[in-house]
């Protein structure tokens, strides 16, 4: 990003972003007399949803799109700018990279195949992919791939810093080479004894989908999830680093060419390193429809759906805390109740889907964060979660 763009951002932050950053709520959902109750902040929450995204762009985010739904009320809103050059208002129906929210789609695809008897969750990954999974990881099961208790380390990639990642943003990887890189290393722990959240389990799961169906992972995702739900704006980009269709640009704080720290436009960035673990592009409308259908049992059915709401009885390999990830989802207690969902981050973009188990309150957001993939949750994203559900316990 050039000096002009940085100056525009500084002015926007100083002035509160002016007209382009005003919160826009869908009148069909929020207007009085519409027949649809406007969602209120959770009793345990701080600011309401509109207040959280008011004033964008800010230092932590340049745009946000939000949908809250369920029997407790509904609200849609957006704020910020499409890009920092034009400062035009954010695109309400824009597409964005959903990062690890992709894992929910992959888990649903594998569970649908399990429902059809084509995948056995208790069978080892090596029995499906003997040429890729060596003996040191021979006992890892499909379920352990999906709930992050497999003990297989991450693939070795040249990206220790955001600057290194940016330099390699157009590198292409195959799923097979990522798996070979990971499985060539010693296991982190005995499978099923601890939990370590990583992408590699879902990369292997995507290859198992291809092995048992004889078609691509993308084809099965289309047949089993996207097409039945009418998710026309959700797609896998493959090797293309572009986002097809309208979108709000993503920016990332990093060291610039002149040695200063500032924002780069990182909208164009390859995602082959993530594949079935994190490469999908979607919209808030599609994610809301998917979330409602998933929690209502219209995507994965019967006992297999409970896999997504069952935490393994192990502890996190790093923190020692109880496991927080199930098959595809994670759980947090917010505002006195269990909230299940998944967050995701690609450089310049944060996304999330969440819901109470009964579907009383769903949340979907896309935040164009400038600190995506940071150690701490983006402040705007965290504010939306707290406003929708309440404070963490």
C-alpha positions in Angstrom: 0.0 0.0 0.0 1.3 3.4 -0.9 1.7 6.6 1.2 -1.6 8.0 -0.2 -3.6 5.0 1.1 -1.9 5.2 4.6 -2.8 8.9 4.7 -6.4 8.2 3.8 -6.6 5.6 6.6 -5.1 7.9 9.2 -7.7 10.6 8.2 -10.5 8.1 8.4 -9.5 6.9 11.8 -9.1 10.5 13.1 -12.5 11.7 11.7 -14.5 8.5 12.6 -14.6 7.5 9.0 -17.4 9.8 8.0 -20.4 8.8 5.9 -18.9 5.6 4.4 -18.6 4.0 7.8 -22.1 4.6 9.0 -23.9 1.4 10.2 -26.4 0.2 7.6 -29.1 -2.1 8.8 -31.4 -4.0 6.4 -34.8 -2.2 6.8 -36.7 -5.4 5.9 -35.3 -6.9 9.0 -34.9 -4.1 11.4 -37.7 -1.5 10.6 -40.6 -1.1 13.0 -43.7 -2.9 11.8 -41.7 -5.3 9.7 -43.1 -8.3 11.6 -39.6 -9.4 12.5 -38.3 -8.6 16.0 -35.1 -6.6 16.1 -32.4 -8.5 18.0 -31.3 -7.0 21.3 -27.9 -7.4 22.9 -27.6 -10.3 25.3 -28.4 -9.3 28.9 -24.8 -10.1 29.8 -23.4 -8.2 26.8 -21.8 -4.8 26.6 -22.5 -2.7 23.5 -25.2 -3.6 21.0 -24.3 -4.9 17.6 -24.7 -1.5 15.9 -22.3 0.1 18.3 -19.6 -2.5 17.8 -19.3 -1.8 14.1 -20.0 1.9 14.2 -17.0 4.0 13.2 -15.3 1.6 10.8 -12.7 1.8 9.3 -10.6 1.7 12.5 -7.1 0.6 13.3 -8.2 -3.0 13.8 -10.7 -3.4 10.9 -11.8 -1.6 7.7 -15.2 -3.2 7.2 -17.7 -5.6 8.8 -20.8 -7.5 7.7 -23.0 -9.1 10.4 -26.2 -11.2 10.5 -27.9 -12.4 13.7 -30.9 -14.7 13.5 -33.0 -17.3 15.3 -36.1 -17.3 17.3 -34.8 -14.5 19.6 -34.8 -12.0 16.9 -32.9 -11.0 13.7 -30.7 -8.2 12.6 -28.4 -7.4 9.6 -25.9 -4.7 9.4 -22.7 -3.6 7.7 -20.2 -0.8 8.1 -16.8 0.4 6.8 -15.5 0.8 3.3 -15.0 -1.3 0.3 -11.4 -0.2 -0.1 -9.1 2.5 1.4 -8.4 4.1 -2.0 -12.0 5.0 -2.9 -13.4 5.0 0.6 -16.8 3.9 -0.9 -19.2 2.1 1.5 -18.7 -1.6 2.1 -20.4 -4.0 -0.2 -23.4 -5.5 1.7 -23.4 -8.8 -0.1 -19.7 -9.0 -0.7 -17.8 -12.3 -0.7 -14.9 -12.9 1.7 -12.4 -15.6 2.6 -13.9 -17.7 5.5 -10.6 -19.4 6.6 -11.1 -22.2 9.0 -14.9 -22.0 8.9 -14.2 -24.2 5.9 -13.6 -27.0 8.4 -17.3 -27.0 9.3 -18.1 -27.7 5.6 -15.4 -30.4 5.3 -16.6 -32.1 8.5 -20.2 -32.0 7.2 -19.1 -33.6 3.9 -17.2 -36.4 5.7 -20.1 -37.1 8.0 -22.5 -37.2 5.1 -20.3 -39.8 3.5 -20.2 -41.7 6.8 -24.0 -41.6 6.8 -23.9 -43.3 3.4 -21.4 -45.9 4.7 -18.6 -44.8 2.5 -16.4 -43.5 5.4 -15.9 -45.1 8.8 -15.0 -42.7 11.5 -13.3 -45.4 13.5 -11.2 -46.6 10.6 -7.6 -45.5 10.3 -6.5 -42.8 7.9 -3.7 -45.1 6.7 -6.2 -47.7 5.6 -7.6 -45.1 3.2 -4.3 -43.5 2.2 -1.6 -46.2 2.7 0.9 -44.4 0.4 0.7 -41.2 2.3 0.4 -42.1 6.0 3.5 -43.8 7.3 3.7 -46.3 10.2 4.5 -43.7 12.8 0.9 -42.4 12.3 -0.7 -45.7 11.5 -3.3 -45.7 14.3 -4.8 -42.2 13.6 -8.5 -42.6 12.9 -10.8 -40.4 10.7 -12.5 -39.1 13.8 -9.2 -38.1 15.3 -8.4 -36.1 12.1 -11.6 -34.2 12.5 -11.5 -33.5 16.3 -7.7 -32.6 16.3 -6.6 -35.4 18.5 -4.5 -37.1 15.8 -1.0 -35.9 17.0 0.2 -35.3 13.4 2.3 -32.1 13.3 1.8 -29.2 10.9 3.3 -29.2 7.5 6.6 -27.2 7.3 5.8 -24.0 5.4 8.1 -20.9 4.8 6.1 -18.4 6.7 7.2 -17.6 10.2 6.2 -14.0 9.9 3.4 -12.2 8.0 6.1 -10.6 5.8 7.4 -14.1 4.9 3.9 -15.3 4.3 3.2 -12.3 2.0 6.4 -13.0 0.0 5.1 -16.6 -0.6 1.4 -15.7 -1.1 1.4 -17.1 -4.7 3.1 -20.3 -3.8 1.1 -23.4 -4.8 0.9 -26.6 -2.8 -0.7 -29.9 -3.4 -2.5 -31.6 -0.5 -0.3 -34.6 -1.0 2.9 -32.6 -0.5 1.5 -31.0 2.6 0.6 -34.4 4.1 4.1 -35.8 3.2 5.7 -32.9 4.9 3.6 -33.3 8.1 3.7 -37.1 8.3 7.5 -37.2 7.8 7.8 -35.8 11.3 7.5 -37.6 14.6 4.0 -37.5 16.1 3.3 -34.8 18.7 1.5 -37.2 21.1 -0.2 -40.6 21.1 -3.4 -40.3 19.0 -6.5 -39.8 21.1 -4.7 -38.6 24.2 -4.5 -34.8 23.7 -5.9 -32.1 21.3 -3.9 -29.7 19.1 -5.8 -27.6 16.7 -4.1 -27.7 13.2 -5.1 -27.7 9.6 -3.4 -31.0 8.6 -6.1 -33.3 9.8 -8.6 -31.7 7.5 -6.2 -31.8 4.6 -6.0 -35.5 5.1 -9.8 -35.7 5.5 -10.2 -34.0 2.1 -8.0 -36.6 0.5 -10.0 -39.4 2.1 -13.1 -37.8 0.6 -11.5 -38.0 -2.8 -10.2 -41.6 -2.3 -13.6 -43.0 -1.3 -15.6 -41.2 -4.0 -13.3 -41.2 -6.9 -14.0 -37.5 -7.5 -12.6 -34.2 -6.2 -13.3 -32.9 -2.7 -14.8 -29.8 -4.3 -17.2 -31.9 -6.3 -18.4 -33.8 -3.2 -18.8 -30.5 -1.3 -20.9 -29.2 -4.1 -23.1 -32.4 -4.3 -23.5 -33.0 -0.6 -23.7 -29.5 0.9 -23.6 -26.5 -1.4 -26.2 -27.5 -4.0 -28.8 -29.0 -1.7 -28.8 -25.8 0.4 -28.7 -23.4 -2.5 -25.3 -21.9 -1.4 -24.6 -20.2 -4.8 -22.0 -17.7 -3.5 -19.8 -20.3 -1.7 -17.0 -21.8 -3.7 -13.5 -23.2 -3.5 -11.0 -21.0 -5.3 -8.5 -23.7 -6.2 -5.2 -22.3 -7.4 -6.7 -18.8 -8.1 -5.5 -16.1 -5.7 -8.5 -13.9 -6.6 -11.9 -13.5 -5.0 -14.6 -13.8 -7.7 -17.4 -11.2 -7.6 -17.8 -8.2 -5.4 -15.9 -8.0 -2.2 -14.6 -5.7 0.5 -10.8 -5.5 0.4 -8.7 -7.1 3.1 -5.7 -5.2 4.6 -3.0 -6.5 6.9 -0.6 -4.6 9.1 3.0 -5.5 8.3 6.4 -4.0 7.5 6.3 -2.2 4.2 8.9 -1.8 1.4 10.2 1.5 2.8 10.8 -0.1 6.3 7.8 1.5 8.0 4.9 -0.5 9.4 1.5 0.0 7.7 -1.3 -1.7 5.8 -1.0 -3.7 2.6 -4.0 -4.8 0.5 -3.9 -8.6 0.8 -7.1 -9.4 -1.0 -5.2 -11.3 -3.8 -3.6 -14.2 -2.0 -3.4 -17.9 -2.8 -5.0 -20.4 -0.4 -3.7 -23.8 -1.7 -1.8 -24.2 1.6 -5.2 -24.4 3.4 -7.4 -26.3 0.9 -10.1 -28.4 2.7 -9.0 -26.8 6.0 -9.5 -23.2 5.1 -9.8 -22.1 1.4 -13.5 -21.4 0.9 -15.0 -18.1 -0.1 -18.6 -17.2 0.9 -21.0 -14.5 1.9 -22.8 -13.8 5.2 -26.1 -14.8 3.6 -24.8 -18.3 2.6 -23.1 -18.8 5.9 -26.3 -18.0 7.8 -28.3 -20.4 5.7 -25.7 -23.1 6.2 -25.6 -22.5 10.0 -29.4 -22.7 10.4 -29.6 -25.9 8.3 -26.7 -27.5 10.1 -28.0 -26.9 13.6 -31.5 -28.0 12.5 -30.2 -31.3 11.4 -30.8 -30.7 7.7 -27.2 -31.2 6.6 -25.9 -34.0 8.9 -28.6 -36.2 10.4 -29.2 -38.4 13.4 -26.4 -39.7 15.6 -23.7 -38.4 13.3 -24.8 -34.8 14.0 -23.9 -35.4 17.6 -20.3 -35.9 16.6 -20.3 -32.1 16.0 -21.5 -31.4 19.5 -19.4 -33.8 21.4 -16.0 -32.7 22.8 -13.3 -35.3 23.2 -12.5 -36.0 26.9 -8.8 -35.0 26.6 -6.9 -31.8 27.3 -5.3 -29.3 25.0 -1.7 -30.2 24.3 -0.4 -26.6 25.0 -2.6 -25.1 27.6 -3.8 -28.1 29.5 -7.4 -26.9 29.3 -10.2 -29.2 28.5 -10.6 -29.8 24.8 -12.6 -27.1 23.1 -13.0 -28.6 19.6 -15.4 -31.3 18.4 -15.8 -32.6 14.8 -15.9 -29.4 12.8 -17.0 -27.0 15.6 -15.8 -25.6 18.9 -17.7 -24.6 22.0 -17.5 -21.7 24.4 -19.7 -20.6 27.3 -20.9 -17.1 26.6 -23.5 -15.3 28.6 -24.4 -18.3 30.7 -25.0 -20.8 27.8 -23.2 -23.0 25.4 -22.4 -21.4 22.0 -21.1 -23.7 19.2 -19.5 -22.5 16.1 -16.2 -21.8 14.3 -14.0 -18.8 13.6 -11.6 -18.5 10.7 -8.9 -16.2 9.6 -7.0 -15.6 6.4 -4.7 -12.6 6.0 -7.0 -9.5 6.0 -10.2 -11.4 6.8 -11.8 -12.9 9.9 -15.1 -14.8 9.8 -17.3 -16.8 12.1 -20.5 -18.9 12.3 -22.1 -19.5 15.7 -25.3 -20.6 17.3 -26.9 -21.9 20.5 -27.6 -25.6 20.2 -31.3 -25.0 19.8 -30.8 -22.3 17.1 -32.4 -19.6 19.2 -29.6 -17.2 18.3 -27.2 -17.5 15.4 -24.4 -15.2 14.5 -22.4 -14.8 11.3 -19.8 -12.1 10.7 -17.2 -11.1 8.2 -14.6 -8.6 9.6 -12.0 -7.2 7.4 -9.4 -7.2 10.1 -6.0 -5.7 9.9 -4.6 -8.2 12.4 -6.0 -11.4 11.1 -4.3 -14.6 12.4 -2.9 -12.7 15.4 -2.6 -14.3 18.7 -5.5 -12.4 20.2 -9.0 -12.2 18.8 -9.7 -9.2 16.7 -11.4 -6.5 18.9 -14.3 -5.9 16.5 -14.9 -9.6 16.1 -14.7 -10.1 19.8 -17.1 -7.3 20.4 -19.7 -8.8 18.0 -19.5 -12.2 19.8 -20.0 -10.6 23.2 -22.8 -8.3 21.9 -24.6 -11.3 20.5 -24.2 -13.8 23.3 -22.6 -12.2 26.4 -19.3 -12.3 28.2 -17.1 -15.4 28.2 -17.2 -17.5 31.4 
